[in-house]
Amino acid sequence: MYPQIAIGSTVVHTYNLFLLISLIAAALLIERQIVFFQVKNKDSLYIRIFIPVAFFSGFLGSAVSQALAYNGSLRLEDLNAGLTFIGGLFTGFIFLIVFSMMMKISPYFLMNFFTNPLVLAHAFGKIGCFFAGCCFGRPTGTILGVTFPVDSFAFLEYGETAVHPTQLYESAFLFILLFYLQRRPLKKRFYLYAVMFGVFRFAIEYLRGGPRGTMLNISFVTPGQIAGLALAAMGLAIFLHQRSHGNRGDGSNG
């Protein structure tokens, strides 16, 4: 909607501003959780070390999945076209498993611990997407429709036609999901998030507009829907594994 904000003589990209807000909010929630869950000093150090690892691994995964879905190549100039969140999530998950093995800390604990900060950061990030005009929806004649300004991604695709503000739909869902997860035991947070957000991500694709890309030469579902189903399946698998093995997932030792 407003891709740039002028602060005096300085022009700030709104998406970058909300990205910064999301990172600060997530960091503050992480610190609050360290105190609330009385995390041991050694494990709290591991958590803080993993934060930049998670950020850069997530960025890498987002960029790679974006390239695979839309053009099959990874070039620096393509990164301005947007990033695929779930691709970054899967990459971050792989790095988390490796990190937990290296530091001898429960992967379940790390997954559950980082779930709510991740949801909070994503919710603010989608607001940034709205102001930047990316991740827009299909045309709609309902009162929910939003007309994006000239030269925005949505305008370039649909002109002055009102479209679904799918960025705000997703942000609202994430804030509601965060409210729900805050009231769940730590050991249940990641698989609940994975299943619920995976299903939502599959469903919201039906309202998303613009080119959706292809993956694995599958045309009847979008890459976002494939990723959403994969995320939901992963959450279900983790739930079944934890239940069968009695893993608690609410402490550093499992």
Secondary structure, DSSP 8 states (H G I E B T S, - for coil): --SEEEETTEEEEHHHHHHHHHHHHHHHHHHHHHHHTT--HHHHHHHHHHHHHHHHHHHHHHHHHHHHHHTS---GGGGGG---HHHHHHHHHHHHHHHHHHHT--HHHHHHHHHHHHHHHHHHHHHHHHHHT-S-B-B--STT-B---TTSHHHHHHTT--B--HHHHHHHHHHHHHHHHTTS-GGGHHHHHHHHHHHHHHHHTTTB-S----BTTB-SS-HHHHHHHHHHHHHHHHHHHHHHHT---SSTT-
